[in-house]
């Protein structure tokens, strides 16, 4: 799900477009589940995915890029300037719905 690379991490993501609200919604299989309000039209969902992940991980939008799956629901995202442990901790806290 989160693979360390030189200068950052690769994250497997499963997106659900046209959701009620945009959020990190936990895990589905070996991927981080992200719900997006945006429809999958003209790159709107991809742009929103970058924004949601950058906010959740505490990095700038330019540090987040989609490396594969731009036209599908299953994506691989590269995030620079973060390590795997920090990314896992931040995504886990955001996806945790218990008080």
VEXDO-587516 format. One line per 10 residues: number of its first residue (from 1); for each residue x, y, z of C-alpha. Coordinates in steps of 0.05 Angstrom, whole numbers, padded with zeros to 5 digits. Layout:
BEGIN
NUM) X Y Z  ...
END
This chain:
BEGIN
1) 00000 00000 00000  00054 00051 00019  00122 00036 -00011  00184 00078 00007  00223 00107 -00051  00282 00154 -00058  00256 00222 -00033  00186 00199 -00017  00134 00143 -00022  00088 00109 -00072
11) 00016 00100 -00048  -00036 00054 -00079  -00103 00090 -00079  -00174 00069 -00095  -00220 00128 -00111  -00295 00134 -00107  -00317 00195 -00148  -00383 00232 -00138  -00384 00219 -00063  -00423 00260 -00014
21) -00358 00291 00013  -00284 00286 -00001  -00246 00245 00051  -00196 00191 00065  -00242 00133 00081  -00194 00080 00107  -00169 00021 00067  -00198 -00025 00013  -00155 -00085 00000  -00083 -00062 -00007
31) -00102 00010 -00024  -00120 00074 00012  -00194 00089 -00001  -00208 00162 -00020  -00278 00188 -00032  -00282 00249 -00077  -00340 00297 -00090  -00314 00313 -00160  -00338 00273 -00220  -00287 00236 -00263
41) -00292 00288 -00318  -00237 00331 -00348  -00188 00312 -00293  -00231 00342 -00237  -00227 00279 -00194  -00152 00273 -00203  -00142 00346 -00184  -00185 00336 -00122  -00147 00272 -00104  -00081 00311 -00105
51) -00112 00365 -00061  -00142 00315 -00011  -00077 00275 -00005  -00033 00336 00002  -00077 00363 00058  -00079 00296 00094  -00004 00285 00088  00017 00356 00104  00055 00367 00039  00045 00416 -00018
61) 00003 00398 -00078  00065 00398 -00122  00094 00342 -00078  00037 00296 -00099  00032 00266 -00169  -00007 00210 -00201  00042 00162 -00234  -00008 00111 -00260  -00082 00100 -00266  -00102 00171 -00285
71) -00164 00145 -00321  -00184 00091 -00272  -00206 00083 -00200  -00143 00046 -00180  -00084 00095 -00179  -00012 00097 -00157  00009 00164 -00127  00079 00189 -00114  00089 00235 -00055  00156 00269 -00044
81) 00185 00299 00020  00153 00247 00066  00174 00179 00092  00131 00116 00094  00122 00116 00170  00098 00188 00171  00052 00177 00112  00021 00115 00144  00011 00151 00210  -00022 00212 00178
91) -00067 00171 00132  -00086 00125 00190  -00106 00184 00234  -00147 00216 00179  -00182 00151 00161  -00196 00133 00234  -00269 00147 00249  -00269 00126 00322  -00267 00181 00376
END
